[in-house]
Amino acid sequence: MSWVDASPTFRVARMAQTDSAQPIFRSGDLVIVRAAYPIGHVRVPYYIRGKSGVIERYCGADPNPEELAYARSGLPRQPLYRVRFKQTSIWSAYRGSDDDTVDVEIYQHWLELE
């Protein structure tokens, strides 16, 4: 038996475009990032949890990377948003302009309306 004969065969199922959660936020919506601290792989920076921001744009829907990290399908696809935060609301000692912002792309299941 050769290594080629012994190698496994992998098949990847295509994901239907309909396997997506529906977007519920729109540009300009005020949101708060869930203050959750689960064990494991998450895609939300620690420093942004519990903070308020504004939906800057909807970026589309993608398989959930938090599920993909554990070899799961990532379905349903999760809506992804770019959320804008004022630097002064994130960092208490921030000394820059009150108009300075940071944008973070966050999946819908981490967001709630403020």
N, C-alpha and C positions, 0 to 999 in steps of 0.2 A: 504494500500500500504506500503510495506517495503522499507527500504533504498536501498536494493539490487535491487528491482524492478525499483526504480526511477533513479538508476545510469545510466549515459550515456554510450554508447558503442563507443569506439574509434577504428578506423582502421588506420593503417599506411601503406601507399603504399611503396612497395620496389622500390628503385631507380635503374634503368638500368645502367649498366656500361658505356653505350654509352652516357649518359647524362652528359658529361664532356667537358669543354673547353679544347682545345688542348694545351699542353705545348709549349711555344715558346722560352724558354731560355735553355741554356746548361751549364754544369759546366765550369767555367772559364769566362763566359760572364760578362762584366762590366755593372752594372745596377745602376739606381738611384731610390730611393723610392719617390713616388709622395708626394709633399708637399701640401697635401690636409688636411683640418680640418673640416670634416663634423660633424654635430650634430648627436648624437646617438652612438650606439655600434659599435666600430671598433676594429680590431685585430692588429693594427700596433702601436707600442709604439710611443708616441709623439716625444720623443727625436731622433728617427731614421728617421723621415720624412724629405725629402730633402737631405738625405745623400747618398753618393755613396758607393757601395760595390761590391763584386764578388760573383757570384752564386757558392756555394760550392757543392750543390747537389740538385737534384729533389727528393722530398719526397713523391710524389703521388698526387692524386686528391681527394679532400674531399668536402662535401657539404659546401657552404659558411657560416661560422658561423655568419657573419654579418647579413645574412638573417634569419638564424635559430633563432637568438635572438628575432625576431619579429614573430615567429611561421609560417614563410614561409618555402617553401620546401628546399631552399638552392641550388636549381638547376639553372644552370648547375653546376656540381662539378667544383671547382676551383683548378688548379695546385698550389701546395705548394712547396716552395723552401727554403732551408737553405742558407742565405746570410751572408757572412763574411765581417765585417767592421773593419778597423783599429781603435783602441781606440783613437788614436791621431786625427782622422778625426771626431770623435763624440764629444769628450770633449776637449775644447780649453785649459783647465788647466791640462790636463792629464800629469803626470810626470813619468809614467812607460816607459818601453821599446817601441821603435818605432815598434817592431814586435808584440806587444800585440794586440789581436783581440777579438771581441765579435761576436757570431753567433746568428742570429735572423731568425726564420721561418716566412716567409711572403708570402701571397697569390699573385698570378700573377697579379691580377687587380690593385695592388699597385705598380707594378714595370714597369720601362721603360728602354730601352737600353740607356746607357750613350753615 
